[in-house]
Amino acid sequence: MTVTREPRGGWAGRHGRIDRTLLGEALPGREAWCLVCGPPAMVGSTRASLLALGVHEGRVLVERYE
């Protein structure tokens, strides 16, 4: 798990935006189903990263908030 803002309350996990490194560490395999939901820029970059990591396009489902 990761938080995007400065961590508070003794948070020891990751912080920052979702990136290819984080996705590569969290992805259980290229055959995983990936559901991505959020602002258009985040959805687009996350989808592109998943495809670059070898996830098949048909396994990346997206929903964008406009």
C-alpha positions, 0 to 999 in steps of 0.5 A, a space after each residue: 500500500 502507498 499514500 500519495 501525501 506526506 505520511 503521518 502517524 508513524 506510517 512506515 510504508 511507501 509514499 508518492 505516486 503510483 509508478 512503474 516501479 511500484 506496479 512491478 513490485 505489486 503485480 503478481 504476474 502478467 496474467 493478472 486482471 488490473 482494475 484502474 480507476 481515478 483521474 484521467 492522467 493517473 489512469 492513462 499513466 498507470 495503464 501505460 505502465 501496466 502494458 509496458 510491464 507485459 500485462 495484456 491490454 484486455 486485462 487492464 480495465 479502466 474507469 476515469 473520473 471526468 
